[in-house]
Amino acid sequence: MRIRATKCKRTDLLPLPVQTGRALFDYVRFGRPQTSSRALFVRHRAPFDRPVTPAVVSSAIRLAYARCGWPSSSMGTHLLRHTAASRMLGNGASLKDIADVLRHRSINTTMIYAKVDFRRLAAVVSPWPGSRS
């Protein structure tokens, strides 16, 4: 999948998991409004022919938080990025893999998103000298 027109004005190629590809196919086939726009995601409310903007996504996330009873200041869309990074780390992805998906140029940035998996960390930690463990 090619992603372009980002903050850095660069184009990235990412693998497209089969399940995600099927969901996108279903959206285009059955959920996307009829439009002449070439954008994959378009507005479902007037004006329909416009691509979904970051502001529309942020608004949808804030409304979803409100439905859950969470404060709208709950990190917004970054909470989704943190969750995705933490889950990828928990499922064995490397920080490099996570950085590629989140499109970070620096592993240091990725480390902020990927919360520490203490269970996996404990498996590689040596016992403290003199302890019985």
C-alpha positions in Angstrom: 0.0 0.0 0.0 1.4 3.4 -0.9 0.9 6.3 1.5 1.8 9.8 0.4 1.2 13.5 1.2 2.3 13.1 4.8 3.8 15.7 7.2 7.2 15.2 5.6 5.8 15.1 2.0 7.3 11.7 1.4 5.8 8.5 0.0 6.0 5.2 2.0 5.2 1.7 0.9 3.7 -0.6 3.6 2.6 -4.2 3.4 -1.1 -4.7 3.3 -2.3 -7.5 5.5 -5.0 -9.7 3.9 -7.6 -8.9 6.5 -7.0 -5.1 6.0 -7.2 -5.5 2.2 -10.5 -7.3 2.5 -11.9 -4.6 4.8 -10.7 -1.9 2.4 -12.3 -3.8 -0.6 -15.6 -4.1 1.4 -15.5 -0.4 2.2 -14.9 0.7 -1.4 -17.5 -1.8 -2.7 -20.3 -1.4 -0.1 -19.5 1.5 2.3 -17.9 4.3 0.3 -20.3 7.0 -1.1 -20.5 7.3 -4.9 -18.0 10.0 -5.8 -15.6 11.1 -8.5 -12.9 11.7 -5.9 -9.7 9.6 -6.2 -9.3 9.7 -2.4 -9.8 6.3 -0.7 -11.6 7.8 2.3 -14.2 10.4 1.5 -16.8 12.2 3.7 -20.1 10.5 4.3 -21.8 13.8 5.0 -22.0 16.8 2.7 -19.8 17.8 0.9 -19.4 14.2 -0.1 -16.7 14.5 -2.8 -14.1 15.8 -0.3 -11.4 13.5 1.1 -11.5 12.8 4.9 -9.1 15.3 6.6 -7.2 14.8 9.9 -9.7 17.1 11.5 -12.5 14.8 10.5 -10.6 11.8 12.0 -9.9 13.7 15.2 -13.5 14.7 15.6 -14.7 11.1 15.1 -12.2 9.9 17.7 -13.3 12.6 20.2 -17.0 11.5 19.7 -16.1 7.9 20.2 -14.3 8.8 23.4 -17.4 10.7 24.6 -19.6 7.6 23.8 -17.3 5.6 26.1 -17.5 8.2 28.8 -13.7 9.1 28.4 -12.5 12.6 28.6 -12.0 14.1 25.1 -8.4 15.0 26.2 -7.5 11.3 26.3 -4.6 11.8 23.8 -6.9 11.8 20.7 -5.6 9.8 17.8 -2.2 9.4 19.5 -3.9 6.9 21.8 -4.6 4.7 18.8 -0.9 4.9 17.7 0.3 4.1 21.2 -2.1 1.1 21.4 -1.0 -0.2 18.0 2.7 0.1 18.8 2.2 -1.6 22.2 0.2 -4.5 20.7 2.7 -4.9 17.9 5.5 -5.1 20.4 3.6 -7.5 22.5 3.1 -9.7 19.5 6.8 -9.9 18.8 7.3 -7.1 16.3 10.7 -5.4 16.4 11.0 -1.7 17.1 12.2 -1.3 13.4 9.0 -2.9 12.2 6.9 -0.7 14.5 8.8 2.4 13.3 8.1 1.5 9.7 4.4 1.1 10.3 4.2 4.3 12.3 6.5 5.9 9.7 9.0 7.2 12.2 12.5 8.0 10.9 14.0 7.5 14.4 13.7 4.4 16.7 13.9 6.9 19.6 10.5 8.3 18.5 9.1 4.8 18.2 10.2 3.9 21.7 7.9 6.7 23.0 5.0 4.9 21.4 5.9 1.3 22.2 5.2 0.9 25.9 7.6 -1.4 27.7 6.5 -5.0 27.7 7.7 -6.0 31.2 6.8 -9.7 30.6 9.1 -10.0 27.6 11.7 -7.8 29.3 11.8 -10.1 32.4 12.6 -13.1 30.1 15.9 -11.6 29.1 17.0 -9.9 32.4 19.8 -11.6 34.3 19.2 -12.2 38.1 20.7 -9.6 40.4 24.0 -10.8 41.7 23.6 -12.6 45.0 19.8 -13.1 44.6 18.2 -16.6 44.6 16.2 -16.0 41.4 
